[in-house]
Amino acid sequence: MISAKNLTKHFRVHKRPPGFGAAVKSLFVREYETVKAVDGVSFTIERGERVGFLGPNGAGKTTTLKVLSGLLHPTSGEVSVEGHVPFQREAALLQKITLVMGQKSQLIWDLPPSETYALNRAVFDVPRERFDATLKELTELLELGDLIDKPARQLSLGERMKCELAAALLHSPTTLFLDEPTIGLDVAMQLAIRDFVRRYNQQHQATVLLTSHYMDDVVALCPRIIVIDRGKLVHDGELKGLIKAMDPDKRVSFTAAAIDDDALGKLGTVLTKDGNRITLRVPERELPGVVSHLLGELKVADLGIEDPPLEDVLRVMFGKSHEAAS
């Protein structure tokens, strides 16, 4: 459904030092630099996949999504979405894709979302019966209720984001580009948005490419992740495979009444110690022995074993990437 081969997007950016003199000089003599937002990225995504698209700020994630959705023309490389070249903006492609950006709004500020929905129906030429059925389905899935009849300016951020998703999906797209769809939302609303994206993916066999700085979004929704840094692809594969490759040690958490530091040091590396709650970093091969000792000898309670947080894994990955670049 989505294919990028040696995708490159460079920007020619004017630069000048601060100050009045530099501003006047720049009117006659300008200096430019080339910013490599995306630099030779290649990947393919099959129909129905949910893929996380990760990277630090400025890595090129949003630029890539804009190229894939046809908003930007690539500098070089080949891009295909649903069998079409995105930047040609063919009507047949626009009927199949949508781009949701958490920091941008398509709702008309002083009008209720229902007015935006009616406008979108006309823009996409959706038949009335199909529009009504789709809107009813989205209203139930997102629990919109009477929100669609309130002016957009009266909606909370979470309510507005749910209405934004409905507006983006009224034409029943089969490819979703989601750029920070849960930004600024509370935990309950994040869970609701994740649940909706999962259900929409399953019901419509929709392809989802998701960017988010909330790692819980990615862990909950995306079995596969693509990671870019400084415009270059640094990982493409299963999430579990990345975690195992970058940090195979487990996190063992438990509650214990009294254990001295020397005894803890023999079991693993102490990561946190908050009162009686302790978290150790334990190599996977030593895990059975450590767990047996904790439960049998030390009689600990509330034992939990987890993989390292994705944030820690990405921090290690980006650190290595920057070391290699320098």
Phi, psi and omega in degrees: 000323180231131180219132175229130180232114181053041181294128180226134174222112179248146177241137175265113190245130176284135178228148175203153176287164180287164176115155183294317181300317179294326179294317178294316180299323183292344176291334184248323181231118182246142175251139182235155171226153180262122178259120180269086182292316176228131190225085174075046182268134179227134174193163173227146180229129183273164179300136176085356179285149169246114188238129174276138181240103192243160177166161178291172176302135179082008183285338181114012184295305183295322177300317179298316179297322179292325175292316181295329180269359175089006179284334179235148176267128180292149175292318175202173181099175181241136180226136178221133176228122181054034178081008182239158172271115191302316188290351174283345173054045178291143181301324181297326177284316184298335176288342187254349186237164170209151178235118178248121180245120184299338182259005178237150181234137174254355178289143177280120196304316186265002181244156177290155179305330180302328178290320176296321179298318179296321177296316180296325178299319179290319181298315183269000177054049180277127178303145186303315182297316179293321178299312181298318180293319180293316179298320178297317179297314181293323178298321179287316182296319184266357180054053183283325179057231181270010180298328185289351180254005176262146175303141184302326182292343180268357182273147173289170181300316180295318178296320180294322180294321177296319178292326176297316179298317179298317180298324183284343186247006183296333180268013175056057179291155178251358174229122184245123171255112185247113182251103180054056184289344182248015183297131177079002183269153176285172187299317181297319181288325175300316179298321180295318180293317179299315181298320180295315180299319180297315181293320179296318178300316183287322183285328186248003184051041183278144175272133184235126172243114191242129168249141179196144172267358172268105185295336177297326177300314185291314181298321183286331190249332196242106175293334182240144177227147172245129182241129174237152179214127183055038175083357183246146178286127179243346176199141173211109181172192181292144179299315181297323179295321179295314181298317182293324182286320186273326183207084185285348182291148180266160173254119181249116181247143180199167176246128181221144182291309183204112174225127182285162185296327180296318179294322178294320181298332179283340181270328182172187179272126180284119179266315178218151176215100184243095185066238179268359180266123187234141175235127180248150170259120187232128174302143186300323182292336180266357187300313181303317181293320181294315180296318179299319180292318181297318183280323185274311185272317188264349176056046181284165180236163175054048181286133178223141180236126183221160169288160177297149178300144180300327178302317180293321180297315180293325178298318177295316181298313181293325176299315178294322180296319180290324177297317180295320181294321180286000000 
